[in-house]
């Protein structure tokens, strides 16, 4: 009675659902947006921790929450999100 979905189809459906998600369907905190901006500027987790005077594990916790909220997994996808959200890496 269970339905089977191939991994390729599941990936396609998830990618499609994420791409059609309304832009404002997730709410990032100010700190998460700050970290996202620093990611877009090419900073490493250690650099972000030093810049914000927090631990690397705290940075990673924020990044995990950003990933959970946005569905974006890779650092490049987070950078793209920051740029789409108006965070110019040169500012």
Backbone bond lengths (Angstrom), bond angles and torsions (degrees), N, CA, C in turn:
res aa  C-N    CA-C-N  psi(-1)  N-CA   C-N-CA  omega(-1)  CA-C   N-CA-C  phi
1 X - - - 1.444 - - 1.516 113.32 -
2 X 1.345 118.30 -11.38 1.455 119.54 -179.95 1.521 110.34 -80.88
3 X 1.313 115.98 151.48 1.461 120.85 177.19 1.521 108.98 -95.46
4 X 1.313 116.24 141.83 1.449 122.35 178.15 1.518 108.89 -106.54
5 X 1.330 116.17 132.68 1.460 121.78 175.45 1.518 106.72 -124.71
6 X 1.309 116.14 126.38 1.454 119.95 -179.48 1.530 109.93 -64.61
7 X 1.315 117.97 153.10 1.465 120.50 177.93 1.529 112.58 -57.99
8 X 1.327 117.29 -36.31 1.463 120.61 179.29 1.530 110.93 -65.41
9 X 1.323 116.82 -42.61 1.454 120.37 178.99 1.527 110.58 -67.99
10 X 1.312 117.30 -41.05 1.468 120.78 178.41 1.524 110.34 -60.87
11 X 1.336 116.94 -43.63 1.467 120.47 178.64 1.524 110.75 -62.27
12 X 1.330 116.94 -43.46 1.458 121.25 178.58 1.524 110.92 -60.89
13 X 1.320 116.95 -46.21 1.465 120.68 -179.02 1.519 111.72 -64.13
14 X 1.321 116.82 -41.71 1.461 119.85 178.50 1.522 111.41 -65.75
15 X 1.327 116.51 -43.77 1.463 120.16 178.80 1.524 110.28 -62.21
16 X 1.311 117.32 -42.38 1.455 121.55 179.74 1.530 110.71 -64.27
17 X 1.327 116.89 -42.92 1.469 120.52 179.56 1.520 110.88 -63.02
18 X 1.318 116.59 -39.12 1.465 119.81 179.75 1.522 111.65 -68.77
19 X 1.324 116.84 -38.90 1.456 119.30 -177.30 1.515 112.31 -72.81
20 X 1.330 118.12 -21.89 1.456 120.29 179.33 1.523 112.07 -97.65
21 X 1.328 116.45 2.20 1.462 121.08 178.74 1.527 109.00 -65.73
22 X 1.306 118.68 132.26 1.460 119.76 176.60 1.523 110.59 -58.64
23 X 1.323 116.57 143.87 1.453 121.76 -175.12 1.536 111.80 -56.40
24 X 1.301 118.10 -37.66 1.456 121.42 -176.04 1.521 113.20 -94.53
25 X 1.346 117.77 21.18 1.457 119.45 -177.44 1.524 111.61 -79.49
26 X 1.318 118.44 -2.67 1.452 121.19 175.03 1.519 107.95 -132.00
27 X 1.299 115.62 147.35 1.455 120.40 -178.82 1.526 108.91 -120.23
28 X 1.318 115.43 113.59 1.449 120.26 177.73 1.525 109.55 -91.15
29 X 1.316 115.43 145.34 1.465 119.75 175.65 1.525 108.62 -73.41
30 X 1.319 116.12 167.52 1.465 120.03 177.29 1.527 110.82 -59.12
31 X 1.322 117.20 -41.11 1.466 121.36 -179.41 1.529 110.40 -65.82
32 X 1.338 117.19 -40.98 1.464 120.67 177.96 1.523 110.81 -63.40
33 X 1.324 116.93 -40.22 1.469 120.24 177.31 1.530 111.02 -65.61
34 X 1.331 116.17 -37.99 1.458 120.60 177.79 1.531 110.71 -62.94
35 X 1.316 116.27 -43.82 1.460 121.24 178.50 1.520 110.31 -66.46
36 X 1.317 117.29 -41.03 1.461 121.24 177.81 1.526 110.99 -60.38
37 X 1.317 116.60 -41.03 1.468 121.23 177.68 1.528 110.54 -61.69
38 X 1.327 116.65 -43.36 1.458 120.13 179.70 1.528 111.53 -67.00
39 X 1.324 117.16 -35.40 1.470 120.70 174.54 1.528 109.39 -60.77
40 X 1.333 116.51 -44.48 1.466 121.12 -179.61 1.519 111.57 -64.24
41 X 1.329 116.90 -26.09 1.462 121.04 178.01 1.527 111.74 -82.53
42 X 1.347 116.25 -1.14 1.459 120.60 175.75 1.519 114.67 89.75
43 X 1.326 116.84 11.99 1.462 120.14 -179.60 1.530 110.57 -73.00
44 X 1.318 116.10 144.76 1.459 121.28 174.94 1.529 108.95 -81.55
45 X 1.324 116.21 168.79 1.461 119.82 177.56 1.525 110.46 -58.36
46 X 1.338 116.88 -41.56 1.467 120.87 179.86 1.531 110.83 -64.70
47 X 1.335 117.19 -40.49 1.468 120.79 178.27 1.528 110.79 -63.10
48 X 1.321 115.69 -43.11 1.469 120.55 179.78 1.523 109.85 -62.79
49 X 1.322 116.18 -43.25 1.470 120.32 179.68 1.525 110.59 -60.24
50 X 1.322 117.01 -46.15 1.470 120.29 179.18 1.524 111.29 -63.58
51 X 1.324 116.19 -43.35 1.470 121.20 -177.78 1.533 111.78 -63.09
52 X 1.335 116.26 -38.55 1.466 120.76 -175.78 1.535 113.13 -98.39
53 X 1.333 116.75 0.08 1.466 121.71 -179.77 1.526 111.98 58.45
54 X 1.339 114.81 45.84 1.461 121.80 176.13 1.525 108.01 -132.00
55 X 1.317 116.78 168.88 1.464 119.88 -179.25 1.531 110.58 -79.32
56 X 1.323 114.49 159.79 1.462 120.02 176.96 1.530 109.57 -62.04
57 X 1.330 117.43 -38.09 1.471 119.07 -179.66 1.531 110.85 -65.54
58 X 1.326 117.56 -31.98 1.467 119.81 175.85 1.523 110.48 -68.34
59 X 1.325 116.75 -41.18 1.473 120.56 175.78 1.519 109.49 -58.01
60 X 1.322 116.16 -46.95 1.465 120.27 -178.11 1.527 111.48 -65.69
61 X 1.322 117.33 -34.25 1.463 120.36 175.99 1.527 110.51 -64.28
62 X 1.333 115.71 -43.33 1.473 119.31 176.93 1.528 110.61 -62.08
63 X 1.331 116.65 -43.30 1.465 120.08 179.23 1.527 111.37 -62.93
64 X 1.325 116.82 -39.01 1.470 120.24 176.92 1.529 110.81 -61.97
65 X 1.328 117.20 -42.21 1.471 120.09 179.01 1.527 111.18 -66.77
66 X 1.329 116.43 -38.91 1.471 120.27 176.38 1.524 109.44 -61.34
67 X 1.318 116.38 -44.93 1.470 120.50 179.15 1.523 111.09 -62.82
68 X 1.333 117.04 -41.69 1.466 120.37 178.78 1.525 111.22 -63.68
69 X 1.321 116.48 -41.87 1.465 120.67 -177.64 1.526 112.58 -71.51
70 X 1.328 116.54 -36.04 1.466 119.83 -172.76 1.520 114.10 -99.92
71 X 1.330 116.63 -19.01 1.458 119.52 -176.40 1.513 112.92 77.89
72 X 1.318 117.19 4.77 1.463 121.84 179.21 1.515 107.92 -93.02
73 X 1.311 117.21 128.62 1.452 121.42 -172.80 1.526 113.19 -103.64
74 X 1.312 116.80 -47.55 1.466 120.43 -174.09 1.524 111.20 -81.42
75 X 1.318 115.27 152.68 1.469 121.01 -179.92 1.538 110.45 -59.96
76 X 1.316 116.68 -37.82 1.466 120.18 178.05 1.527 111.06 -62.04
77 X 1.327 116.72 -37.74 1.469 120.46 177.98 1.525 110.99 -67.76
78 X 1.329 116.66 -36.48 1.468 120.43 177.13 1.532 110.18 -66.81
79 X 1.327 116.36 -38.64 1.468 120.09 176.97 1.518 110.07 -63.14
80 X 1.320 116.33 -44.70 1.466 120.54 178.28 1.527 110.54 -60.40
81 X 1.327 116.90 -41.29 1.462 121.38 177.92 1.523 110.44 -60.59
82 X 1.331 117.01 -44.62 1.460 120.61 179.84 1.527 110.68 -61.02
83 X 1.318 116.50 -41.79 1.466 120.19 179.96 1.525 111.07 -68.13
84 X 1.330 117.16 -39.44 1.469 121.03 177.36 1.527 110.46 -65.43
85 X 1.332 115.64 -31.48 1.458 121.72 -177.03 1.538 111.41 -83.12
86 X 1.341 115.93 1.69 1.455 119.54 175.45 1.508 114.80 95.54
87 X 1.316 118.38 10.77 1.465 121.02 176.89 1.510 108.26 -91.43
88 X 1.318 116.30 101.51 1.450 121.97 178.15 1.525 108.18 -80.15
89 X 1.309 117.26 126.12 1.458 121.11 -177.58 1.515 112.91 -62.13
90 X 1.325 118.91 -16.84 1.456 120.52 -178.72 1.515 112.82 -89.51
91 X 1.340 118.45 -4.57 1.465 119.78 -179.36 1.492 112.53 -93.98
